[in-house]
């Protein structure tokens, strides 16, 4: 099976042309290729298939996390899908129409670099979803149709996280949470020092909290200025990642909704910056960032180890 290793700001996936190489068991393949010791090493697998309706989209994106669970969307991944498709002649429309579980998204791509391939892309991420039931989240005292914006967390919320006592004070945690879906669910929390957050403890605790029946992506955000933030992400199914495009989009929305930041917004992630825009209301979120191919290769499917061995 021919594959490409690609990344958007270090949020890396293995990409496969599903038309040339049909993938029968994508969850199992995702778990294998994502393993950084026994596989290729990635945050997951993305299969680029022909669209369900060629009149409505140019390619279809299927995204699987490192644990094999299927994701609704991936902002960094969809930029690389456009690069994968355009560079390989699978589509040439600009904007490229990419079918996702969120719907069909337009991706404006730009060529550049020494070889003239696609290097950056702007994605129309769609309207943010705010209703609690559609995140989905089950928050005590919050009606299913209501938004969760600056929702206060009580003093005992983090006790079961296993994080060292006093971490909230050390990182300057604001005990209020905002929930947003960009086709996948996000929790946004604000701190004065994002580097002091014990992400490996509080990330998985939040991801699997009983409030979130489909788990959740967690973002801790430090405001650097009216239009600039620094953030760290715990991604459901993959853990700590270098970048999360849908998460940065959710942070932009949360900043505007709570008045902490404006738009446009530059978000600094461990892998680099993303530029976001949201004009509020039913407007789409626009995300701009790089798309990078690392290498191509051939995967010997017969060499896949038995799971659990």
C-alpha positions as CSV (number, residue, x, y, z in Angstrom):
1,X,0.0,0.0,0.0
2,X,1.4,3.4,-1.1
3,X,1.2,6.1,1.6
4,X,2.4,9.6,2.4
5,X,3.4,11.0,5.8
6,X,2.2,14.6,6.1
7,X,1.7,17.1,8.8
8,X,0.1,20.5,9.6
9,X,2.3,22.1,12.3
10,X,3.4,18.8,13.5
11,X,-0.1,17.3,13.7
12,X,0.9,14.3,11.6
13,X,-1.1,11.7,9.8
14,X,-0.5,8.8,7.3
15,X,-2.4,9.5,4.1
16,X,-3.7,6.8,1.7
17,X,-5.4,7.1,-1.7
18,X,-8.4,5.0,-1.1
19,X,-9.3,4.7,-4.8
20,X,-5.9,3.1,-5.5
21,X,-5.6,1.2,-2.2
22,X,-9.0,0.4,-0.7
23,X,-8.8,0.2,3.1
24,X,-10.8,-2.7,4.6
25,X,-10.2,-2.2,8.3
26,X,-9.3,1.4,8.8
27,X,-9.4,1.4,12.6
28,X,-6.9,-1.5,12.8
29,X,-4.7,0.1,10.1
30,X,-4.8,3.4,12.0
31,X,-3.6,1.8,15.3
32,X,-0.7,0.1,13.5
33,X,0.6,3.0,11.3
34,X,0.3,5.4,14.2
35,X,2.6,3.4,16.5
36,X,5.8,5.4,16.8
37,X,7.9,2.3,17.6
38,X,6.3,-0.5,15.6
39,X,4.6,1.5,12.8
40,X,5.2,4.6,10.8
41,X,4.4,7.0,13.6
42,X,1.6,9.5,13.5
43,X,-1.4,11.0,15.2
44,X,-3.7,8.8,13.0
45,X,-4.7,7.7,9.5
46,X,-6.5,9.7,6.9
47,X,-8.0,8.0,3.8
48,X,-8.6,10.1,0.8
49,X,-11.5,8.5,-1.1
50,X,-13.6,9.4,-4.1
51,X,-16.6,11.6,-3.0
52,X,-20.0,10.1,-2.3
53,X,-21.4,12.7,-4.8
54,X,-18.9,13.9,-7.5
55,X,-21.2,16.9,-8.2
56,X,-21.0,18.1,-4.6
57,X,-17.3,17.3,-3.7
58,X,-14.0,16.5,-5.3
59,X,-12.6,14.1,-2.7
60,X,-13.8,12.5,0.6
61,X,-11.8,12.5,3.8
62,X,-12.0,9.8,6.4
63,X,-10.0,10.4,9.5
64,X,-9.0,7.9,12.2
65,X,-7.3,8.7,15.5
66,X,-4.3,6.8,16.8
67,X,-6.6,4.6,18.9
68,X,-8.6,3.6,15.8
69,X,-11.7,5.8,16.6
70,X,-13.1,7.7,13.7
71,X,-13.0,11.5,14.0
72,X,-15.6,13.9,12.6
73,X,-13.1,16.4,11.4
74,X,-9.4,17.5,11.5
75,X,-8.5,21.0,10.6
76,X,-4.8,20.3,10.1
77,X,-5.7,17.1,8.3
78,X,-8.1,18.7,5.8
79,X,-5.4,21.1,4.7
80,X,-3.1,18.2,4.0
81,X,-5.9,16.4,2.2
82,X,-6.0,19.3,-0.3
83,X,-2.3,19.1,-0.8
84,X,-2.4,15.3,-1.2
85,X,-5.2,15.5,-3.8
86,X,-3.9,18.5,-5.8
87,X,-0.3,17.4,-5.9
88,X,-1.3,13.9,-7.0
89,X,-3.9,15.0,-9.6
90,X,-6.9,13.8,-7.7
91,X,-8.5,17.3,-7.9
92,X,-7.6,20.7,-9.2
93,X,-10.5,22.9,-8.2
94,X,-9.7,25.9,-6.1
95,X,-11.2,25.9,-3.6
96,X,-11.1,22.2,-3.4
97,X,-14.4,20.7,-2.1
98,X,-13.6,18.1,0.6
99,X,-16.4,15.8,1.9
100,X,-16.1,15.3,5.6
101,X,-18.4,14.0,8.4
102,X,-18.9,17.7,9.2
103,X,-20.1,18.3,5.6
104,X,-18.4,19.5,2.5
105,X,-15.7,22.1,3.2
106,X,-14.0,24.5,0.8
107,X,-10.2,24.5,1.0
108,X,-8.4,27.4,-0.8
109,X,-4.9,26.2,-1.6
110,X,-1.7,28.0,-2.6
111,X,1.3,26.6,-4.4
112,X,4.8,27.6,-3.3
113,X,8.3,26.4,-2.4
114,X,11.0,25.1,-4.6
115,X,8.9,22.4,-6.3
116,X,5.7,24.3,-6.9
117,X,3.5,22.0,-4.8
118,X,0.7,23.1,-2.5
119,X,2.2,24.6,0.7
120,X,-0.6,26.5,2.5
121,X,-4.3,26.3,2.7
122,X,-7.3,28.3,4.1
123,X,-10.2,26.1,5.2
124,X,-13.8,27.3,5.5
125,X,-14.4,25.4,8.8
126,X,-18.1,26.0,9.0
127,X,-20.4,27.6,11.6
128,X,-19.5,26.8,15.2
129,X,-22.0,24.6,17.1
130,X,-22.8,25.9,20.6
131,X,-25.9,24.0,21.8
132,X,-25.0,21.7,24.6
133,X,-26.8,18.7,23.2
134,X,-25.0,19.0,19.9
135,X,-21.5,19.2,21.4
136,X,-22.6,16.7,22.9
137,X,-22.3,17.4,26.6
138,X,-24.5,16.5,29.6
139,X,-23.8,19.4,32.0
140,X,-25.8,19.5,35.3
141,X,-28.2,22.4,35.3
142,X,-27.6,23.3,31.6
143,X,-30.5,22.9,29.2
144,X,-29.7,20.8,26.1
145,X,-30.4,23.8,23.7
146,X,-28.3,26.2,25.7
147,X,-24.7,27.2,25.0
148,X,-21.9,26.5,27.6
149,X,-19.9,29.8,27.7
150,X,-17.7,30.6,30.7
151,X,-19.4,27.9,32.7
152,X,-18.1,27.9,36.3
153,X,-16.4,24.7,37.5
154,X,-16.6,24.1,41.2
155,X,-13.6,23.8,43.4
156,X,-13.7,20.0,43.6
157,X,-14.0,19.4,39.8
158,X,-10.3,18.5,39.2
159,X,-9.8,16.4,42.4
160,X,-10.1,13.1,40.5
161,X,-7.7,14.1,37.8
162,X,-4.6,12.8,39.6
163,X,-2.7,16.1,39.0
164,X,-0.4,17.3,41.7
165,X,-2.2,19.5,44.2
166,X,-2.0,23.3,43.6
167,X,-1.6,23.1,39.8
168,X,-4.6,25.4,39.2
169,X,-2.9,28.2,41.2
170,X,0.5,27.6,39.5
171,X,-0.8,28.0,36.0
172,X,-3.4,30.7,36.9
173,X,-6.4,28.6,35.8
174,X,-9.7,30.6,35.3
175,X,-12.3,28.1,36.6
176,X,-14.7,28.7,33.7
177,X,-15.2,26.5,30.7
178,X,-16.5,27.1,27.2
179,X,-17.7,24.3,24.9
180,X,-17.8,24.5,21.1
181,X,-18.2,21.9,18.4
182,X,-16.5,22.4,15.0
183,X,-17.9,19.0,13.9
184,X,-16.0,17.5,16.8
185,X,-16.2,18.6,20.5
186,X,-13.9,21.0,22.2
187,X,-13.5,22.3,25.8
188,X,-11.6,25.6,26.1
189,X,-10.1,26.8,29.4
190,X,-8.0,29.9,30.1
191,X,-4.8,30.2,32.1
192,X,-2.1,32.8,32.7
193,X,0.8,30.3,32.1
194,X,0.0,27.5,29.7
195,X,3.4,25.9,30.1
196,X,2.5,25.1,33.8
197,X,-0.5,23.0,32.9
198,X,0.0,19.3,33.8
199,X,-1.6,18.3,30.5
200,X,-0.7,14.5,30.8
201,X,-2.9,14.3,33.9
202,X,-5.8,16.8,33.3
203,X,-6.1,16.1,29.6
204,X,-7.2,12.5,29.8
205,X,-9.3,13.2,32.9
206,X,-11.2,15.9,31.0
207,X,-11.4,13.9,27.7
208,X,-13.2,11.0,29.4
209,X,-15.3,12.9,32.0
210,X,-18.8,11.7,32.4
211,X,-20.1,15.0,31.1
212,X,-18.9,14.1,27.6
213,X,-20.5,10.9,26.2
214,X,-18.4,11.0,23.0
215,X,-15.3,12.3,24.9
216,X,-13.8,15.7,24.1
217,X,-10.7,17.6,23.0
218,X,-9.3,19.8,25.7
219,X,-7.4,23.1,25.1
220,X,-5.7,25.3,27.7
221,X,-5.2,28.9,26.4
222,X,-3.0,31.8,27.5
223,X,-3.9,35.2,26.1
224,X,-0.8,37.1,24.8
225,X,-2.7,40.1,23.4
226,X,-6.1,41.1,22.0
227,X,-5.5,39.1,18.8
228,X,-2.9,36.5,19.9
229,X,-2.9,33.4,22.2
230,X,-0.7,30.5,23.1
231,X,-2.4,27.1,23.5
232,X,-1.8,23.4,24.3
233,X,-4.1,20.6,23.3
234,X,-5.1,17.2,24.6
235,X,-6.8,15.5,21.6
236,X,-9.3,12.7,22.2
237,X,-8.0,9.4,20.9
238,X,-4.5,10.7,20.3
239,X,-3.3,12.5,23.4
240,X,-1.0,15.6,23.5
241,X,-0.6,16.8,19.9
242,X,1.6,19.5,18.3
243,X,-1.4,21.2,16.8
244,X,-5.2,21.0,16.4
245,X,-6.9,23.0,13.7
246,X,-10.5,22.5,14.8
247,X,-9.3,23.2,18.3
248,X,-7.6,26.5,17.3
249,X,-10.9,27.4,15.5
250,X,-12.8,26.7,18.7
251,X,-10.4,28.8,20.7
252,X,-11.0,31.7,18.3
253,X,-14.8,31.3,18.8
254,X,-14.4,31.1,22.6
255,X,-12.3,34.2,22.7
256,X,-14.8,36.2,20.7
257,X,-17.8,34.9,22.7
258,X,-16.2,35.7,26.1
259,X,-14.6,39.0,25.0
260,X,-11.1,37.8,25.9
261,X,-9.8,38.1,22.3
262,X,-10.9,39.4,18.9
263,X,-10.8,38.4,15.3
264,X,-8.6,37.8,13.3
265,X,-6.6,35.8,15.8
266,X,-3.2,34.2,15.7
267,X,-2.9,31.0,17.8
268,X,0.5,29.7,18.7
269,X,0.5,26.0,19.1
270,X,3.6,23.8,20.0
271,X,4.0,23.0,16.2
272,X,3.7,26.7,15.1
273,X,1.0,29.4,14.4
274,X,-2.4,29.2,12.8
275,X,-4.4,32.2,11.7
276,X,-8.1,32.3,12.5
277,X,-11.1,34.5,11.6
278,X,-14.7,34.5,12.9
279,X,-17.1,37.4,12.5
280,X,-19.6,35.9,15.0
281,X,-23.1,34.5,14.6
282,X,-23.7,32.0,11.8
283,X,-20.5,32.9,10.0
284,X,-17.9,30.3,9.1
285,X,-14.6,30.1,10.9
286,X,-11.6,30.5,8.5
287,X,-8.4,28.8,9.3
288,X,-5.1,29.3,7.5
289,X,-1.9,27.3,7.9
290,X,0.7,25.1,6.2
291,X,0.5,21.7,4.7
292,X,3.7,19.7,4.5
293,X,4.6,16.3,3.0
294,X,7.5,14.6,4.9
295,X,7.9,11.4,2.8
296,X,6.3,8.7,0.7
297,X,6.6,5.0,1.2
298,X,5.2,1.5,0.6
299,X,3.6,-0.3,3.5
300,X,3.9,-4.1,3.6
301,X,0.4,-5.1,4.8
302,X,1.7,-8.7,5.4
303,X,4.0,-7.3,8.1
304,X,1.3,-6.0,10.3
305,X,1.7,-7.5,13.8
306,X,-1.2,-9.2,15.5
307,X,-3.0,-6.8,17.7
308,X,-2.4,-7.4,21.4
309,X,0.7,-9.5,20.7
